[in-house]
Amino acid sequence: MILPEGIELKEIARVYPSVVIEHEGVETSVSLEWYQEKKSEVQLKGYELIFITKRGQRSGLFFPDFEEMMQALEKIFHLLKESS
């Protein structure tokens, strides 16, 4: 299963996709919408699924490719739907 280390499916409150960028030597995750607006000003490093647990813990999984990230997100959504 594709989950960050230490996070169980039943603990997940939110999952969302993001873009990992570098700007002025700093790497950070931003929303897909933000990246679309500012992509000419930053360097794309990859993509990340951000997981927020019910306790507020934040973890991420890095993907070099957008399609790979979206496939993983779809699998996770199906697992969450089946478990509810």
BELKANOR-V722770 format. One record per pair of residues at least 12 apart in sequence whose ideal C-beta (glycine too) atoms are under 10 Angstrom apart, sorted by the first residue. I is the first residue (numbers start at 1). GAP is how many residues later the second one is. Records with the same first field share a line. If there is no record, write none. Layout:
BEGIN
I = GAP  GAP
END
This chain:
BEGIN
1 = 71  74  75  78
2 = 47  59  61  66  67  69  70  71  73  74  77
3 = 12  46  48  56  58  69  73  76
4 = 45  46  47  49  53  54  55  56  57
5 = 54  56
6 = 47  51  53
7 = 44  45  46  50  51  52  54
8 = 45
9 = 67  70  71  73  74
10 = 43  44  70  73  74
11 = 40  41  42  43  44  46
12 = 39  40  41  42  47  64  67  68  71
13 = 38  39  40  41  42  43  44
14 = 36  37  38  39  40  44
15 = 34  35  36  37  46  57  58  61  62  65
16 = 13  15  16  32  33  34  35  36  57
17 = 12  14  15  30  31  32  33  46  49  52  53  55  56
18 = 12  13  14  16  17  28  29  30  31  32  42  51
19 = 12  13  14  15  16  17  19  20  23  25  26  27  28  29  47  50
20 = 15  23  24  25  26  27  28  40  42  43  44
21 = 13  14  17  18  20  21  22  23  24  25
22 = 20  21  22  23
23 = 15  18  19  20
24 = 18  19
27 = 16  18  19
28 = 14  17  20
29 = 16  17  18  19  20  21  29  31  33
30 = 12  18
31 = 19
32 = 15  34
35 = 12
44 = 22
45 = 17  19
46 = 16  17  18  19  20  22  23
47 = 13  14  15  16  17  18  19  20  21  22  23  25  26
48 = 12  13  14  15  21
49 = 12  13  14  20  21  23  24  27
51 = 25
61 = 12  15
END
